[in-house]
Amino acid sequence: GTIESAVTSRERVLAYPRLLAQALNCEVTGFDFSLTAEGKTWGPVSVKGAVFNEEVKDRIKETEPTNVKISITNIRVKCNGGDEISAKPINLEYNH
């Protein structure tokens, strides 16, 4: 499964903690994650690979799920063993 919409829920974000490259033979090699809630921003935290690390998952779990905004930026993708390229940022939000 995947998250198909920018408006989602905390449960879906935790259920699908992996970034998937849309192009064939490509993989996400890293990204920066930040979370804003209650007027405070946590991050950005640099993540290696395509999966949210435990620090990121714990922050999502610990944050009250009211008006939360997640920004995933500086997404790095490698295709066919070539050079890393940048992908468009992802912005998610949830209120439950």
C-alpha positions as CSV (number, residue, x, y, z in Angstrom):
1,G,0.0,0.0,0.0
2,T,0.9,3.6,-0.3
3,I,-0.3,7.1,0.7
4,E,-2.1,8.5,-2.3
5,S,-3.1,11.9,-0.9
6,A,-1.3,14.8,0.8
7,V,-4.0,14.7,3.5
8,T,-3.7,11.5,5.5
9,S,-3.6,10.2,9.1
10,R,-0.9,9.4,11.6
11,E,-1.8,5.7,11.3
12,R,-1.2,5.7,7.5
13,V,2.1,7.5,7.8
14,L,3.3,4.9,10.3
15,A,1.9,2.0,8.3
16,Y,3.8,3.1,5.1
17,P,7.1,4.5,6.4
18,R,9.0,3.9,3.1
19,L,9.6,6.3,0.2
20,L,9.2,4.6,-3.2
21,A,10.8,5.8,-6.4
22,Q,8.3,6.1,-9.2
23,A,10.7,5.3,-12.0
24,L,11.8,1.7,-12.7
25,N,15.3,0.6,-11.5
26,C,15.5,3.6,-9.1
27,E,15.8,3.6,-5.3
28,V,15.6,6.3,-2.7
29,T,19.0,6.7,-1.0
30,G,18.1,9.4,1.5
31,F,16.0,12.3,2.5
32,D,15.4,15.0,5.1
33,F,12.4,14.8,7.4
34,S,10.7,17.5,9.4
35,L,7.5,17.7,11.4
36,T,5.6,20.8,12.4
37,A,2.9,20.7,15.1
38,E,1.6,23.2,17.7
39,G,3.6,25.9,16.1
40,K,6.9,24.1,16.6
41,T,9.1,22.4,14.0
42,W,11.2,19.4,14.7
43,G,14.0,18.7,12.2
44,P,15.1,18.5,9.5
45,V,16.6,15.1,10.3
46,S,18.7,13.5,7.6
47,V,17.6,9.9,6.9
48,K,19.8,7.4,5.0
49,G,17.9,5.0,2.8
50,A,14.2,4.9,2.0
51,V,12.7,4.0,5.4
52,F,11.8,6.3,8.3
53,N,14.4,5.6,11.0
54,E,13.3,4.9,14.6
55,E,13.9,8.6,15.7
56,V,11.5,9.8,13.0
57,K,8.9,7.1,13.8
58,D,9.1,7.8,17.6
59,R,8.6,11.6,16.9
60,I,5.5,10.8,14.8
61,K,4.1,8.6,17.6
62,E,4.9,11.1,20.4
63,T,3.4,14.1,18.6
64,E,-0.3,15.0,19.3
65,P,-2.0,14.3,16.0
66,T,-3.6,17.7,15.6
67,N,-2.7,19.9,12.6
68,V,0.5,18.1,11.9
69,K,2.5,18.9,8.8
70,I,5.3,16.7,7.5
71,S,7.9,17.8,5.0
72,I,10.1,15.4,3.2
73,T,12.8,17.3,1.3
74,N,16.2,16.8,-0.3
75,I,15.0,13.4,-1.5
76,R,17.9,11.7,-3.2
77,V,17.3,8.9,-5.8
78,K,19.8,6.7,-7.7
79,C,18.7,5.1,-10.9
80,N,20.5,2.2,-12.7
81,G,23.5,2.5,-10.5
82,G,24.2,6.1,-11.8
83,D,24.6,9.4,-10.1
84,E,22.2,10.5,-7.4
85,I,19.5,12.9,-8.5
86,S,17.0,15.0,-6.5
87,A,13.3,14.3,-6.4
88,K,10.4,16.7,-5.7
89,P,9.6,17.3,-2.0
90,I,6.7,15.6,-0.4
91,N,4.3,17.4,2.0
92,L,1.8,15.6,4.1
93,E,-0.6,16.7,6.8
94,Y,-3.0,15.1,9.2
95,N,-5.4,16.0,11.9
96,H,-6.1,12.7,13.5
